[in-house]
Each structure stands twice: as C-alpha cells, then as structure tokens.
C-alpha cells in the first residue's frame, strides 16, 4: 500500500513522541515521514504535517507557547491556510491552540496532576480525519498529559458544536459522556477538535500508542483514515 | 586560597583526623582549601564506598551474559543479536527528604545520565520509594513532592516510568528513600566507557552552566541528619529535564560518529569526580583551565566550581580532529560546549585559574588510597515480646491488608507517570510482577522489577536480603522472563554503629549467597548510608533491581486470567506466619522471616519458566510474597475484575490462616488453560497442586469465606484517594 505522498513531522527540542509517531506512520501508511527540524524556514512540499507530543522547549511557560515562535510553525500556519491537513497530538494540540489555528486553550488538568491512562473516546463527528470509524463509535487511546483541560467560552463552544468541529469526546466504555469519565476537566469532555475549514485537527489522546497487539489497536483506524485522505 | 586549614574546617568537610593525616602524607605538604574540598568529596562515603568496599568486593559480578560489571557508570548485560541492556539503580534519599520535588527529580535525571553516558537510549525507569508513617506530619507532602518530581522529570524526557514500589513505615519518618532505576538499550559494539586516553586530547564540558547548587551534596549524603537538616536546602540540586533531553539526544547523535574517547556525567561531586575517575581509569593527568568553565554566577571560586553538583552536565574526552563536529552537534541542540582542559602525562590534576596554578593533586593516589574501613560490627540482641492471641476473622484481615497503605492500589502514584511513551510498554508493574518492555523493532522484551521487604531485613538482614534477591528472580520468571542479572541499592543507617555495620555485612552476605545460588550476578549498584536522624536509623533496606529477557513477546504473561481457567499452586506451603502481613495486621512484629531453600527455588523457577516458554498452557502467573496466597489471589481478581474459587486443602482446615496468609518462599500461582494437560510436564521434585478455578464474581475460599470482587476493588482503591484528597 504505497502512495507517493510526503508526510512531515515537525521536531522541536523537547518533542518526545516523534519516534512513536514516525513508527506508527511507517507501519500503517507504508510511508517514511520527513522529519522537519524546528528551525526550518521553508517547508516546500508536503501533503500533511504532524506536530508530535512532548515538551517543546521544556514547556516551562504555558505548554506549546514557545513553539509558536519557531520558524517551522510560521510555515505550518502558511500551509494550513492553503488547506494542507495539519494534525497536532498532545503537545501538538497545545501548540495549535497557542498559535490560533484551533479554538480554545488547554489548561492544567483539573486535579493539577499529570495523568497517564487508557481512556475511552467517542467519535462524535465523521470527517476525513475519522473516515474509518463509525459515527458514535467508542474507541480507546492512552492519554499522557498535565495540560489537557480544554477550555472555550460558551459562545465558541456552540460554534464548535454547530459546525461539527468536535471530533472526539471522553466517555465511558458504553459511551456515557458523564463527567466521571472526563480525565482532565475538559469542557464538555472534549478530547479533540478541528478548525472551521476542517483541515486542522488537534487531540490530546495518543493514537500512535494504540497500534500494537499488547495495547488497544484502535489507533490503526486513525491512521487508516489519514491514508484514505491522502 | 590562603585559608588556614583548621580543625573546624576539617570537621566541616566530614574528614577524620586520620584521613587528614593521610592527605598530608599523599601530598607531602599541607593542602589548601580547594584541595581539601576535593579530597573530602572523593573520600566521602557516597563516592568512595569506604565502609562497604571490602564487603562489596565479595559479590559475584561475572556471568556469561555480563558485558560490564560494577565500576563503570552502569552495568551491562548481553541479550543477544548485538543488543545489550545497560542498567543501574541509585539513591537520592537525603536530598529528597530536604526538598522532595527537586531531590527526586534529580535522582531520576542522574540515573538516566549514567545510562546514556554509556551510549544507551534509556527505555524504562522504575523507582523504589519508602516513606514514613502516613500519619507523620511530613509524609503527605513528601509523597506528593517525590511522585511529582519523578513524574515531571521522566515524563518530560520521554522515558516511560513502568513500575516500582512504595512502602510506608515509621522508621522512614525522617529519612525517606528514593531509589531510581533506569534501563537502557545499546548496540553491544557501540558501548562508551569512561577511561580517558590520549595525551593532549581535549576535555569538553557540555550542558548546564555551573552554579552554586549542590556544593557538598555528596558530603551531606554521607552524614546523619539532625533536626535542622532541612537547612541543608542549598545543597540540593535543581533539575532541568529539558536540558537532560537535549543532552541525551545530542550525546547519542555525537556517539553515532567516531568522535568520543571517553564520556562521563557530572554526578555526585560534579566536575571533581568525573575528571578524577576518567583520568584515574586511563592513568592520565589532567589540566583544567577553570576560567573556561561556564558559570551561572559571577565570581565563582575554583572550590565552588570543582564541588558544585549542578545537574545536567557531561564531560567528554574527544578526538582532536572531531572538535568541530562535536561543537556543531551540540550547537544544533542549543547547548554550550566548551573545551576546559586537556589530558597530560603527569598523573596529576592541575587546576589553573587565569594561568595561576590553584591546586595540584596526584590522581592515582587520591583515587586509590581512599580509605577502606573494616568497621566493627555486632548483632543487636533482641527482646522477644510475649505472643498475643491471634484473632481469626480471616476475611476481615484480608480486607484490612488490601486497604492498608502498603497494599492499596498505587494507581494514584502510577497515573502521574507516563508509562506508555516510546510505544514498547507491554506490561507495567500494575499488571505483572515485573514490567515488560519490548526491545524496539524486535520480537523480544526485557522484564524489570525492583524489590525489598525491609520488615524481613530488620529481623534478619541476611535472610531478608536473600529473599529480596529471590523475589526479584521470581518476579521476572512470573512475567515470562529468564532472569539475567541485578543491580543493588543498599540503604542503611550509620555504619559507624556496630549494629548497623552488622546489618550491612549480613545483607551483602545474603545477596552474595542468593546471587551465587541462582546464577544471577550483580552488575551495578549504589550504597546509601547514614540514613539516620537523631540516632534513629531506617530499617535495613537493600533494594534489588532485577532484569531478565523474554525471547518471544507471547511469553510475556503477567496477571492474566480467563474464565474457567485452572489455578495451580507451585511450591510447598508450610504456613510461615512470623513477620507476615497477617501478623503485622495483629501488630505482631517478631520472629524470623521465612527461609529460602535455594535448591527448591531454582527447581520451581525452572519449572515455571519451562512451562511458560515451552507450552501454550500458561495464561498468567503471579509469584507469592507478602500476604501469601490470599493477597496474591485478591490481586489477580482485582487486576482482571474476575472471580476465583479455591478450596483450602483439608490438612489446613484447622489452621486456614496458615494456608491463606503463610509467606513461604519459592512459590507461584499459575493460571492455566482449561484443557491443558499439565500432568505430563510435572517433574518429580516440584510440588504442584490444583487449588481452584477462575469463575464467578467473588474471591471465594469455598470452605472458608468469600468477598465480592467489586468490593475488593473498591477497598483497594480507597486509601490513597482519601489520604491525598
């Protein structure tokens, strides 16, 4: 299943899910991604860009904020306007909200602690990022973050809902959206959203950690959707 | 540097009069303050192992899979196909008590540097924690700080923290233990060592700028605490995990070129110990130009630069023609690398500040004449308390154990650690006796565990240490691995006290015996002494970190169960209750620990190993340790959210507590496929019996009592959440 497409993964100092993502892309898409160093000023050709998880520049200020000042992010912003799909996972999501490619902000988890566990997610909207899942399907990915508490004001929330921009929500195994199944205090249990144009996706859970026999394998559907999209 | 060395200064440097005389003899003159400071850290207990060296030398350190034993930054074992595993455990006890967050964080940072210094990429972290009584006013904050410190550091660097232990006891009220273990993967032909070579070769400093933090950390870790020890806070270093991540990636990148001759991290005793150790191993001399050392603060003295324990710094000896490449790679990662000196053939450490010689010390004599003590030891006589009557509500006792601080679910801790980054975590220690990590891109895995039961060690340090080794061996086997080697982290009180020295010697004797009997060598280790405050010592706590190999991923077992599977007990049950959890729940704390029959231990272990690796019959496995069969089965029920039905054998019906809670060694619980014919594999000398099946929603001792599994889960999750609300 080889397509001649260019997949880029931006690497910041402090990124630490870049290898996992690279392995997942290669394994599931049969394409070796290009690793793009944060100081790159010109990303010439790419069909999709990933921003991986980690602690870019140490995340000593608000998570993701320093990364928005990097040359590579200027390129990401430019290319997103052209409609190139951009996916930010975990720290990548934080960066995307900080550079305003996505709505909202990711605050500290409501219990103020880092949290790593497997969570259940409902695929709340079907679009090109989720084409391999059924709408309403419950899947499981791990989370691992301390700032994943998604916040938007009520007006923006309504817009996200009306435009079907909410892609993933934290739920129980059975799909209950009760706050007991919200791991970080995130507004309306939101785990992942897209922008209005629906070419930029951010999500806190890690699909790249859910592709093996010994873990959940639900991440394979995520990468399959991307394969279909390209 | 004209200060007069007074008795007070000597004392402040934790040097004895005898040691000071030896210093004068080695130098042939009086030392200046800088030189005295260097001697004091190099000869501190922490760096020189002067009280334990004599005994540590007796440990078995060789084996067919051992590539590198003690003496380097970490131990290395061969796991085939050119892959090697680098691992070590190290304590950061004293700093963690004074400043729990930074103390624990820098402990994790230090041990990871020890591993990647050797060329390995860290693939897993574990930790072994001991705190005081939960009701002690300090315990809660120490627990919070330590766990957050470990988590924040490892999470940021992106190395999964996959397991560990956490134990509370009043003997740790003023001396907590934070032992961090790191495991890394290296190509066995691309290992880096710390032996300096090549006269004239440049010495490169890279990483954080040197500050005034941590000066005398090693000396602090070599003395007892008093009530005002928290005033030592300036001696605790501050961690910067982002800097560590940059160092890790840049060093591994540089290591892929043929540029590095020797490399060492600046850990305890900072620039002093790293430069001395490298030069001493290579029989070289060293010139350092201290004005070139990157400093965080102005006007730092040579004394401060040499003794600072600022974290995240490395020292490298590189090939002269690779200087440009070296600087280029470090620059790419945003790091400052500076040439601060060169190797010489004088055998001396010559320290210059702006061309002026400010200190000169002979390297070999300083390293090699470090004192070695044969301190007197004596067994402390114990008073035997009268025996109390044992209550017999076994159900209540089991519930009490599972909701006690030491045996409650450690989810609250574990969730703060990123356990799944790197994508190779097959089993964390929540789901298995040992954590299992895949070797990236292969079909094999390593199993890792750390263990110690200090209650056993307090009663009999030799048997206690034997059990710690044996239990780590069993944990590895139960997870599906073939045990290969250990690292040890010996935590004790003040070795100048005879009864403490007795504990140390006995524990080392126990480790030696167990390792020899199990063919399970010691490849690295660390000693932490003076864990005392106001004359009260911790319980002897020799923590054992074990590593084993799983050749096929499907052999990774852990606590798995299946409906209707058969449950077998391997090993003989006598019903040893002294020092058991059952007795502890009755506040009975006397008697001997159970003995380990190493012949049986090996037989049973080999049998389980064979059954797992050679048949498809085994679903899951759990070793039996604290709390015996009762706790082990309850843990299986909790982990799988499934029920178990077992029958207490007739001969124990009059004393069911012996069967349920006895802590006899060398035993395993096996969960076996319903239709699997185990009989044909049974060996003559291995005791094995079917005790029940996986079924229902209760943990049910059919002829005694039953508890709904959902209650067990609730009970098990209760304590931490309430304590830390």
Interface residues (C-beta under 8 A of the other chain):
Chain A: X13 X14 X16 X17 X19 X20 X23 X24 X53 X54 X55 X57 X58 X59 X60 X113 X114 X115 X116 X117 X142 X144 X146 X206 X208 X209 X211 X212 X213 X214 X215
Chain B: X148 X151 X152 X155 X156 X157 X158 X240 X241 X242 X243 X245 X246 X249 X333 X334 X414 X415 X416 X417 X418 X419 X420 X421 X422 X423 X426 X427 X438 X553 X556
